[in-house]
Amino acid sequence: MTSLYKGRSVSKDHLRIEVCGTLDELCSYLGLARCQSKNNKLKKIIESIQKDLFVIGTEVASEPRFIKNIKERIDKPDIARLENHIKNLERKKIVKKPCFHLPGKNMMSSILDISRAITRRA
């Protein structure tokens, strides 16, 4: 058993605890990507995403009646910021035709591929 933020105890296999673990795993892989990157702008983007994941994790781990008391929440400007990062990164990538790719081109892309897969699970 474990406790939700300011709330009741739930089993370790409760859906909220599973989601928190997945968000933590994602944040950790993004940390690995951040330390592997030599691009300071990318490092800052990844760090901002990691901070957002902490905010999301707080909300997931909170009882519904306490969510309104959480001071920092993800809102429309945060989502717009992330969408802007995606658009900027996609503009830089030259793809002749849309397709799937095999992970493993290099260490950094592999770490980001793992992060993408974890994000889908989350």
FENMOBEL-V93356 format. One record per residue. N is the residue number from 1. RES is the residue in one small letter. PSI is psi in whole degrees, -180 to 180 (none if undefined). D_CENTER is the distance of its C-alpha to the mean C-alpha in Angstrom with 2 decimals. Layout:
[[N RES PSI D_CENTER] [N RES PSI D_CENTER]]
//
This chain:
[[1 m 151 25.24] [2 t 165 22.72] [3 s 142 22.45] [4 l 160 20.09] [5 y 120 19.75] [6 k 36 23.35] [7 g -158 24.12] [8 r 166 25.63] [9 s 141 25.27] [10 v 163 23.62] [11 s 155 23.77] [12 k -20 21.22] [13 d 15 20.68] [14 h 146 20.01] [15 l -41 17.30] [16 r -40 15.55] [17 i -38 15.66] [18 e -46 14.40] [19 v -44 11.26] [20 c -40 10.84] [21 g -40 11.52] [22 t -42 9.06] [23 l -39 6.13] [24 d -43 8.28] [25 e -45 8.84] [26 l -47 5.50] [27 c -39 5.70] [28 s -43 9.25] [29 y -37 9.24] [30 l -34 7.60] [31 g -40 10.37] [32 l -43 12.77] [33 a -42 12.14] [34 r -42 12.69] [35 c -21 15.85] [36 q -24 17.06] [37 s 143 16.96] [38 k -2 20.25] [39 n 112 19.14] [40 n -35 18.74] [41 k -44 17.38] [42 l -40 14.51] [43 k -42 13.96] [44 k -38 13.85] [45 i -48 11.37] [46 i -43 8.89] [47 e -40 9.96] [48 s -36 9.58] [49 i -42 5.88] [50 q -43 5.96] [51 k -40 8.58] [52 d -38 7.13] [53 l -35 4.91] [54 f -42 8.49] [55 v -46 10.13] [56 i -43 8.66] [57 g -38 9.55] [58 t -44 12.89] [59 e -43 13.64] [60 v -38 13.05] [61 a 1 15.24] [62 s 144 17.85] [63 e 143 20.99] [64 p -37 21.39] [65 r -15 24.37] [66 f -7 22.49] [67 i -38 19.55] [68 k -20 21.92] [69 n -9 22.40] [70 i 124 18.87] [71 k -40 19.41] [72 e 124 16.03] [73 r 158 14.31] [74 i 128 12.12] [75 d -173 14.97] [76 k -43 16.33] [77 p -35 16.42] [78 d -43 12.68] [79 i -43 12.20] [80 a -40 15.11] [81 r -45 13.81] [82 l -44 10.75] [83 e -36 13.33] [84 n -42 15.71] [85 h -44 13.68] [86 i -48 13.40] [87 k -44 17.13] [88 n -42 18.13] [89 l -39 16.61] [90 e -35 18.14] [91 r -33 21.41] [92 k -24 21.67] [93 k 122 21.30] [94 i 115 24.70] [95 v 124 24.80] [96 k -41 28.27] [97 k 144 27.24] [98 p 134 24.03] [99 c 167 23.43] [100 f 158 21.23] [101 h 156 21.27] [102 l 131 21.54] [103 p 153 18.90] [104 g 15 20.57] [105 k -43 21.88] [106 n 177 21.05] [107 m -47 18.97] [108 m -47 16.33] [109 s -33 16.01] [110 s -43 15.99] [111 i -42 13.06] [112 l -33 11.07] [113 d -41 12.64] [114 i -44 11.56] [115 s -42 7.84] [116 r -43 8.76] [117 a -41 10.74] [118 i -38 8.41] [119 t -42 6.23] [120 r -41 9.84] [121 r -40 10.76] [122 a none 8.33]]
//
